[in-house]
Amino acid sequence: MSGLPRPAPTGPKPAWLKIRLDTGENYRGVHGMVQGLRLHTVCQEARCPNIYECWGDRTATFMILGDVCTRRCGFCAVATGRPRAVDPDEPDHVAEAVRHLDLKHAVITMVDRDDLPDGGAAQVARVIRAVRGRNPACEVEILTSDFRGVECPLDVVLPAGPVTFSHNIETVPRLYPTVRQGSRFERSAGLLRRAVRWRGSAARPLVKTGLMVGLGESREELLLTFAALAEAGVEILTIGQYLRPTLAHLPVARYYPPGEFEELRRESLACGFRHVEAGPLVRSSYHARRHTESAASAPALDSPFARP
């Protein structure tokens, strides 16, 4: 695995990135439910390649606080602009969708809401509590923004009792100015570190992050990023291939073959993570219940990077 970025690929995507388009009864049922409850999903808004598989299995990742983001990341297909007012019915609608799908592990993500004083933290907590109240057997995994580095939103979100707290680091520090405009690696890493250290009325959740490869990073940069995240105490890591949503987004610098993802998985596990999921189509919410179950049962590794 070379440590140097390669020229942008041309031509069709590699065979290992091909997906099966299945719009059967389950897919249509989830689609109809999402429309009927006026919900948004990251499956649709971010053009996730796994939507056909997930919706076919009657699972979905809900995106709250609307479908318009206040930031413009170079990799993301979610619309950018002036968001609408927070929907007071959203918590009940998400809870009803979870009940309808009979989910045992619900993943809820959000758009950046830099227009709100609390970054949307209060609505996140309301959604978690509504889902848990109507679906007591369902675990909730929350994937949040960085809240612009403000500390108090965690004291609002985490007492609501998510089993897993996630914030995606997305890429290596050097690429933040182009990949994650308006964000900083140190701020995201600091949020994860505070979530690890948080103690409150509920048990501390597992802490998770994810990143993409294929944006021009080097192997050395990836290994240093893995080490920094493990040192922060992050327990779950996902690694997937960046796929360009439209021609207006950042180009793919290279496609990693499956064998290289396995190398990255082994190398990152050696840093001390409890669970690592790595593969071309891996996304942070893909098979999320398995991530949590594996991390919850795995002992922390004796690693120079792992936090005790």
C-alpha positions in Angstrom: 0.0 0.0 0.0 1.7 3.2 -1.2 1.9 6.2 1.1 1.6 8.7 -1.8 -1.7 9.9 -3.3 -2.4 8.7 -6.8 -3.9 10.6 -9.8 -7.7 10.9 -9.9 -9.2 7.8 -11.4 -11.0 7.9 -14.7 -13.5 5.5 -16.3 -16.1 3.3 -14.5 -16.0 2.4 -10.9 -14.2 -0.8 -9.9 -16.2 -4.0 -9.7 -16.1 -4.1 -5.9 -18.2 -0.9 -5.8 -21.1 -2.2 -7.8 -24.4 -2.4 -5.9 -27.6 -4.2 -6.5 -30.6 -2.0 -7.1 -33.5 -3.6 -5.3 -36.7 -1.7 -5.0 -38.9 -4.5 -3.7 -41.8 -4.4 -1.3 -39.8 -3.6 1.8 -38.0 -0.7 0.0 -41.2 0.8 -1.2 -42.7 0.4 2.3 -39.9 2.3 3.9 -40.0 5.0 1.2 -43.7 5.5 1.7 -43.4 5.6 5.5 -40.6 8.2 5.3 -42.7 10.4 3.0 -45.9 9.9 5.1 -44.2 11.0 8.3 -42.4 13.9 6.6 -39.0 12.5 7.7 -35.5 12.9 6.2 -33.0 10.1 6.0 -29.2 10.3 5.4 -29.8 7.3 3.1 -31.5 9.7 0.6 -30.0 13.1 1.4 -26.4 11.8 1.3 -27.0 9.4 -1.6 -25.8 6.4 0.4 -24.9 3.5 -1.8 -26.4 1.0 0.8 -29.9 2.4 0.7 -31.3 -0.5 -1.3 -29.9 -3.1 1.0 -30.8 -1.2 4.2 -34.3 -0.2 3.1 -34.8 -3.7 1.8 -34.0 -5.0 5.3 -36.4 -2.4 6.7 -33.8 -0.2 8.4 -33.0 3.4 7.8 -30.8 6.2 9.3 -32.9 9.2 10.2 -31.6 12.7 9.7 -33.2 15.3 12.0 -33.4 19.1 12.2 -34.4 19.3 8.5 -32.7 18.6 5.3 -30.7 21.8 4.8 -27.2 22.1 6.4 -25.5 25.4 7.4 -22.1 24.1 6.1 -20.8 23.2 2.7 -18.5 20.2 2.9 -16.7 19.2 -0.3 -17.8 15.6 -0.1 -21.4 15.8 1.1 -24.6 15.8 -1.0 -26.9 17.3 1.7 -28.2 20.7 0.6 -26.7 23.8 2.0 -28.5 27.0 2.8 -30.8 28.6 5.3 -32.6 25.9 7.3 -36.3 26.0 8.1 -37.6 26.3 11.7 -37.2 23.2 13.9 -40.2 20.9 13.6 -41.9 20.3 17.0 -43.5 17.1 15.7 -40.2 15.6 14.5 -39.5 13.6 17.7 -42.9 11.9 17.6 -42.6 11.2 13.9 -39.1 9.6 14.3 -40.3 7.6 17.3 -43.3 6.3 15.3 -41.0 5.4 12.4 -38.8 3.4 14.7 -41.9 1.6 16.1 -43.2 0.9 12.6 -39.9 -0.7 11.5 -39.6 -2.5 14.8 -36.0 -1.4 15.1 -33.8 -2.8 17.9 -31.0 -0.2 17.1 -32.0 3.2 15.7 -29.3 5.5 14.2 -30.2 9.2 14.2 -28.0 11.8 12.6 -28.4 15.5 12.0 -27.5 18.4 9.8 -25.2 21.1 11.1 -27.4 23.8 12.6 -25.0 26.7 13.3 -28.0 29.0 13.1 -29.3 27.7 16.5 -27.8 28.8 19.8 -27.4 25.3 21.0 -26.5 23.8 17.6 -29.7 21.7 17.7 -28.8 19.8 20.9 -32.2 20.2 22.6 -34.0 18.7 19.5 -31.5 15.9 19.4 -32.3 15.1 23.1 -36.0 15.3 22.5 -35.8 12.8 19.6 -33.7 10.4 21.6 -36.2 10.5 24.5 -39.2 10.2 22.2 -37.7 7.1 20.5 -36.7 5.5 23.8 -40.1 6.3 25.4 -42.1 4.7 22.6 -39.7 1.9 21.9 -38.2 0.8 25.3 -36.3 -2.2 23.8 -34.6 -0.1 21.1 -31.1 1.2 21.5 -30.4 4.7 20.1 -27.2 5.7 18.4 -26.7 9.4 17.8 -24.4 10.9 15.1 -24.0 14.6 15.8 -22.3 17.7 14.4 -19.3 19.2 16.2 -21.5 21.9 17.8 -18.8 24.3 16.8 -16.7 23.2 19.8 -19.1 24.4 22.4 -19.1 22.1 25.4 -22.6 22.5 26.8 -24.5 20.6 24.0 -23.0 17.3 25.2 -24.6 17.9 28.7 -27.9 18.2 26.9 -27.6 15.2 24.5 -25.8 12.5 26.5 -28.2 12.5 29.5 -31.0 11.4 27.0 -29.3 8.0 27.1 -27.9 7.1 23.6 -26.1 3.8 23.7 -23.5 5.1 21.2 -22.4 8.6 20.6 -20.8 9.2 17.2 -19.2 12.1 15.4 -17.4 11.5 12.2 -13.9 12.8 11.8 -14.3 12.2 8.0 -10.7 12.8 6.9 -7.1 13.4 7.9 -6.2 16.8 9.4 -4.4 18.2 6.4 -7.4 17.8 4.2 -9.9 19.6 6.4 -9.7 23.0 4.6 -11.0 21.5 1.4 -13.0 18.5 2.6 -14.7 20.0 5.7 -14.8 23.7 5.2 -15.9 25.4 8.4 -14.7 22.6 10.6 -11.4 21.8 12.3 -9.9 18.4 13.1 -8.9 19.5 16.6 -12.4 20.6 17.3 -13.9 17.3 16.2 -11.3 15.3 18.1 -12.0 17.4 21.2 -15.7 16.7 21.0 -15.0 12.9 20.9 -12.5 13.2 23.8 -15.1 15.1 25.9 -17.7 12.4 25.1 -15.3 9.7 26.3 -14.7 11.6 29.6 -18.4 12.5 30.1 -20.1 11.2 33.2 -23.8 11.9 34.0 -27.1 10.4 35.1 -27.0 7.8 32.3 -24.2 5.3 31.6 -21.5 6.7 29.3 -22.2 5.7 25.8 -19.7 4.0 23.5 -17.9 6.6 21.4 -17.6 6.2 17.7 -16.2 7.9 14.6 -15.8 7.3 10.9 -13.6 8.5 8.1 -13.4 8.2 4.3 -10.4 7.3 2.2 -9.7 8.2 -1.4 -9.6 12.0 -1.0 -5.8 12.3 -1.4 -4.6 11.2 2.1 -1.4 9.2 2.5 -1.1 6.0 4.5 1.2 7.7 7.0 -1.5 10.3 7.6 -4.1 7.7 8.1 -2.0 5.8 10.7 -1.3 9.1 12.6 -5.1 9.8 12.6 -5.9 6.4 13.9 -3.4 6.8 16.7 -4.8 10.3 17.6 -8.4 8.9 17.7 -7.4 5.9 19.8 -5.5 8.2 22.2 -8.6 10.3 22.6 -10.4 7.1 23.7 -12.6 6.4 20.7 -13.9 2.8 20.8 -15.5 2.3 17.4 -14.0 3.3 14.0 -15.5 2.9 10.5 -13.4 3.3 7.3 -15.1 3.5 3.9 -14.4 4.6 0.4 -15.3 8.2 -0.6 -17.6 8.2 -3.6 -18.2 11.5 -5.4 -22.0 12.4 -5.2 -22.0 14.8 -8.2 -19.5 16.5 -10.5 -19.8 19.6 -8.2 -18.1 17.7 -5.3 -14.5 16.7 -4.7 -13.1 14.2 -7.1 -12.0 10.7 -6.0 -8.2 10.6 -5.8 -8.1 6.8 -5.8 -10.2 3.7 -5.2 -8.9 1.5 -2.4 -9.3 -2.3 -3.2 -10.8 -4.5 -0.5 -7.4 -5.9 0.5 -6.2 -2.5 1.5 -9.3 -2.0 3.7 -8.4 -5.2 5.5 -4.8 -3.8 6.0 -6.3 -0.6 7.4 -8.6 -2.6 9.7 -5.7 -4.6 11.2 -3.5 -1.6 11.6 -6.2 0.5 13.3 -7.2 -2.3 15.6 -3.6 -2.5 16.8 -4.1 1.1 18.0 -6.6 -0.1 20.6 -10.1 0.4 19.1 -12.7 -2.1 20.4 -14.3 -2.5 16.9 -13.2 -1.5 13.4 -15.4 -1.9 10.3 -13.5 -1.2 7.1 -14.6 -1.8 3.5 -15.4 0.0 0.2 -19.1 0.5 1.0 -18.8 0.9 4.8 -20.5 3.9 6.3 -20.8 4.9 9.9 -24.4 3.8 10.2 -24.1 0.6 8.0 -24.5 -2.4 10.3 -24.3 -0.1 13.3 -26.0 -2.5 15.7 -23.2 -5.0 15.0 -20.6 -2.3 15.7 -22.1 -1.5 19.1 -22.6 -5.2 20.1 -19.0 -6.1 19.1 -17.5 -3.1 20.9 -19.5 -3.6 24.1 -18.3 -7.2 24.4 -14.7 -6.6 23.4 -11.9 -5.9 25.9 -9.7 -2.9 25.3 -6.4 -3.9 23.8 -3.1 -3.3 25.5 -1.9 -0.6 23.2 0.4 2.4 23.5 -2.4 4.5 22.1 -5.4 3.2 24.0 -6.7 5.3 26.9 -7.3 3.2 30.0 
